[in-house]
Amino acid sequence: MSGLLFWFLLGQAASLLPAFPVGTELRLVSPDLLTVYSSGRVTDDRELIVDLPLDAGTELRLLVFPPNASAEEVAEALSPARALFGRVADDRADVWVRFADHEEPVSLRRWLAEERDIVLLLVTRR
């Protein structure tokens, strides 16, 4: 993806995802939202560490929960309309996120680094 297009997508995507303060939880779940594959929280060091037990190309959804989320915030994050679609990258080092308004998927790793100053660490054990 060209640099200019990526920056355009980042700018558009920034308005769709929360600020990711320390304690924000990211859950990787099945496309039907019924199975939790893994989760991680943003640390004080601005890292988001998530176990990635999934194979390359696996479709998934991403749920984002703010720190100390209220019942209403949890319900909103669990809404199918808020859950983002994604796919595990071929090298399993990233998740490609699809936004409804964009044809091209966006690198979650790059988006978090560039827009939220967060290092995404996907831990793969195989």
VOBA-1610 file (N, C-alpha, C; in pm, whole numbers, padded with zeros to 5 digits, always signed):
BEGIN
Met+00086-00117+00000Met+00000+00000+00000Met+00090+00123+00000Ser+00059+00220-00082Ser+00141+00340-00090Ser+00135+00418+00041Gly+00242+00493+00067Gly+00250+00570+00190Gly+00139+00671+00205Leu+00106+00740+00098Leu+00002+00842+00103Leu-00134+00780+00134Leu-00164+00669+00067Leu-00291+00600+00093Leu-00297+00551+00237Phe-00185+00496+00287Phe-00183+00448+00425Phe-00212+00562+00522Trp-00149+00676+00503Trp-00171+00789+00594Trp-00314+00840+00586Phe-00371+00837+00467Phe-00512+00875+00453Phe-00600+00779+00533Leu-00576+00649+00517Leu-00654+00549+00591Leu-00634+00562+00740Leu-00510+00590+00782Leu-00486+00609+00925Leu-00567+00726+00980Gly-00569+00834+00905Gly-00645+00951+00949Gly-00792+00920+00962Gln-00846+00847+00866Gln-00987+00810+00871Gln-01013+00711+00984Ala-00926+00614+01001Ala-00944+00512+01103Ala-00932+00570+01244Ala-00851+00674+01260Ala-00829+00732+01392Ala-00959+00774+01459Ser-01053+00817+01379Ser-01178+00863+01437Ser-01269+00745+01476Leu-01235+00625+01431Leu-01320+00509+01457Leu-01277+00427+01578Leu-01155+00446+01625Leu-01106+00369+01739Leu-01078+00461+01857Pro-01088+00407+01978Pro-01066+00489+02097Pro-00920+00529+02114Ala-00895+00607+02218Ala-00761+00660+02244Ala-00663+00554+02294Phe-00709+00441+02344Phe-00624+00334+02398Phe-00537+00382+02514Pro-00597+00440+02620Pro-00517+00474+02737Pro-00470+00347+02807Val-00378+00361+02901Val-00330+00247+02979Val-00450+00173+03038Gly-00449+00041+03026Gly-00557-00041+03078Gly-00662-00078+02975Thr-00660-00016+02857Thr-00754-00052+02751Thr-00732-00198+02715Glu-00842-00272+02701Glu-00834-00414+02665Glu-00873-00434+02519Leu-00794-00514+02450Leu-00825-00556+02313Leu-00851-00706+02317Arg-00967-00747+02269Arg-01000-00890+02261Arg-01007-00932+02115Leu-00947-01045+02086Leu-00957-01108+01956Leu-01061-01218+01971Val-01168-01208+01893Val-01279-01302+01907Val-01318-01359+01771Ser-01400-01462+01774Ser-01448-01525+01651Ser-01540-01428+01576Pro-01556-01450+01446Pro-01642-01360+01368Pro-01785-01350+01421Asp-01834-01455+01487Asp-01970-01450+01541Asp-01974-01391+01682Leu-01859-01347+01732Leu-01842-01282+01864Leu-01863-01378+01982Leu-01871-01508+01958Leu-01902-01602+02066Leu-01779-01664+02132Thr-01666-01669+02062Thr-01546-01732+02117Thr-01436-01628+02132Val-01381-01618+02253Val-01268-01530+02278Val-01140-01610+02252Tyr-01061-01565+02155Tyr-00935-01631+02124Tyr-00824-01584+02217Ser-00821-01454+02244Ser-00714-01398+02325Ser-00749-01254+02359Ser-00673-01199+02452Ser-00690-01058+02486Ser-00561-01004+02546Gly-00552-00874+02551Gly-00438-00807+02612Gly-00477-00666+02653Arg-00396-00607+02739Arg-00422-00470+02787Arg-00301-00382+02760Val-00327-00256+02737Val-00221-00158+02720Val-00153-00138+02855Thr-00020-00153+02855Thr+00058-00141+02978Thr+00106+00003+02999Asp+00165+00025+03118Asp+00224+00156+03148Asp+00336+00191+03051Asp+00399+00090+02992Asp+00507+00111+02895Asp+00456+00134+02754Arg+00323+00149+02738Arg+00259+00172+02608Arg+00277+00052+02514Glu+00271-00068+02573Glu+00273-00190+02495Glu+00138-00259+02506Leu+00101-00327+02401Leu-00020-00408+02399Leu+00025-00548+02363Ile+00029-00636+02462Ile+00080-00771+02443Ile-00039-00866+02437Val-00047-00940+02325Val-00159-01031+02301Val-00104-01164+02251Asp-00145-01274+02316Asp-00114-01407+02262Asp-00191-01423+02133Leu-00126-01482+02035Leu-00192-01504+01906Leu-00189-01654+01874Pro-00294-01725+01915Pro-00298-01870+01890Pro-00353-01907+01753Leu-00376-01809+01669Leu-00446-01832+01542Leu-00351-01847+01424Asp-00397-01919+01323Asp-00319-01938+01201Asp-00328-01813+01112Ala-00229-01798+01027Ala-00231-01691+00927Ala-00359-01700+00846Gly-00418-01586+00818Gly-00538-01580+00736Gly-00668-01598+00813Thr-00660-01629+00941Thr-00781-01649+01020Thr-00860-01519+01031Glu-00988-01527+01000Glu-01077-01412+01015Glu-01115-01399+01162Leu-01127-01277+01209Leu-01163-01253+01348Leu-01230-01119+01362Arg-01274-01091+01483Arg-01328-00958+01516Arg-01244-00903+01631Leu-01236-00772+01640Leu-01163-00705+01746Leu-01261-00624+01829Leu-01255-00646+01960Leu-01337-00571+02053Leu-01244-00487+02139Val-01280-00362+02162Val-01197-00271+02241Val-01279-00224+02360Phe-01224-00247+02481Phe-01290-00208+02605Phe-01205-00105+02677Pro-01264+00009+02712Pro-01188+00111+02787Pro-01155+00060+02926Pro-01052+00117+02989Pro-01020+00078+03126Pro-01138+00104+03219Asn-01160+00014+03312Asn-01269+00029+03410Asn-01402+00058+03340Ala-01430-00019+03236Ala-01551+00004+03156Ala-01677-00019+03238Ser-01773+00070+03219Ser-01904+00055+03282Ser-01981-00053+03207Ala-02091-00097+03262Ala-02176-00197+03196Ala-02222-00147+03059Glu-02252-00018+03050Glu-02296+00039+02923Glu-02184+00038+02820Glu-02062+00070+02863Glu-01947+00069+02772Glu-01915-00072+02724Val-01928-00169+02813Val-01906-00309+02774Val-02011-00351+02672Ala-02136-00319+02699Ala-02244-00354+02606Ala-02221-00290+02469Glu-02176-00166+02468Glu-02150-00096+02342Glu-02035-00163+02267Ala-01928-00199+02339Ala-01813-00263+02274Ala-01849-00399+02218Leu-01946-00468+02280Leu-01988-00600+02234Leu-02086-00594+02117Ser-02129-00477+02082Ser-02223-00461+01971Ser-02157-00505+01841Pro-02225-00589+01762Pro-02168-00628+01633Pro-02134-00508+01544Ala-02204-00399+01562Ala-02176-00280+01481Ala-02042-00217+01519Arg-01996-00235+01643Arg-01870-00175+01689Arg-01751-00268+01673Ala-01775-00399+01668Ala-01666-00496+01655Ala-01607-00487+01515Leu-01478-00465+01509Leu-01410-00451+01381Leu-01375-00588+01323Phe-01379-00600+01192Phe-01337-00722+01126Phe-01187-00717+01101Gly-01122-00832+01114Gly-00980-00838+01088Gly-00940-00974+01036Arg-00812-00984+01000Arg-00755-01109+00951Arg-00610-01114+00997Val-00568-01232+01045Val-00430-01250+01088Val-00340-01242+00965Ala-00235-01162+00973Ala-00141-01144+00862Ala-00071-01275+00828Asp-00022-01284+00705Asp+00044-01406+00659Asp+00163-01445+00746Asp+00235-01346+00800Asp+00351-01376+00884Asp+00314-01385+01033Arg+00185-01369+01064Arg+00131-01375+01200Arg+00190-01267+01292Ala+00248-01163+01237Ala+00307-01056+01316Ala+00216-00934+01323Asp+00097-00944+01265Asp+00007-00829+01259Asp-00135-00878+01237Val-00227-00787+01253Val-00368-00812+01220Val-00409-00700+01124Trp-00466-00740+01011Trp-00516-00644+00913Trp-00661-00615+00947Val-00693-00489+00972Val-00827-00448+01015Val-00899-00387+00896Arg-01026-00425+00881Arg-01109-00370+00774Arg-01210-00273+00834Phe-01213-00154+00776Phe-01309-00053+00816Phe-01416-00046+00708Ala-01539-00025+00748Ala-01652-00027+00655Ala-01636+00072+00540Asp-01575+00185+00565Asp-01565+00290+00463Asp-01441+00279+00374His-01360+00174+00392His-01234+00164+00320His-01221+00029+00252Glu-01169+00031+00132Glu-01150-00095+00059Glu-01028-00171+00110Glu-00921-00100+00139Glu-00796-00163+00181Glu-00792-00184+00331Pro-00744-00300+00377Pro-00728-00320+00521Pro-00612-00236+00575Val-00614-00210+00704Val-00514-00128+00770Val-00437-00215+00870Ser-00307-00200+00875Ser-00223-00272+00970Ser-00253-00222+01112Leu-00297-00311+01198Leu-00323-00272+01337Leu-00193-00231+01405Arg-00086-00304+01380Arg+00044-00272+01440Arg+00087-00129+01403Arg+00080-00099+01276Arg+00124+00033+01229Arg+00030+00143+01278Trp-00102+00115+01275Trp-00198+00214+01320Trp-00175+00248+01467Leu-00159+00145+01551Leu-00136+00170+01693Leu-00006+00248+01716Ala+00098+00212+01643Ala+00227+00281+01659Ala+00219+00427+01615Glu+00160+00450+01499Glu+00158+00585+01442Glu+00054+00676+01508Glu-00061+00623+01540Glu-00171+00706+01589Glu-00184+00708+01741Arg-00138+00603+01808Arg-00158+00594+01953Arg-00029+00573+02032Asp+00085+00569+01962Asp+00215+00549+02025Asp+00215+00424+02113Ile+00160+00316+02058Ile+00151+00188+02129Ile+00223+00083+02045Val+00304+00001+02111Val+00373-00109+02045Val+00287-00234+02061Leu+00244-00291+01949Leu+00167-00415+01951Leu+00263-00532+01945Leu+00255-00621+02045Leu+00337-00740+02050Leu+00244-00860+02045Leu+00247-00931+01932Leu+00168-01052+01917Leu+00260-01170+01948Val+00227-01243+02053Val+00310-01355+02099Val+00261-01482+02031Thr+00347-01540+01949Thr+00314-01666+01883Thr+00408-01773+01936Arg+00354-01886+01971Arg+00434-01992+02031Arg+00458-02110+01937Arg+00423-02095+01813Arg+00446-02206+01719Arg+00492-02153+01587
//
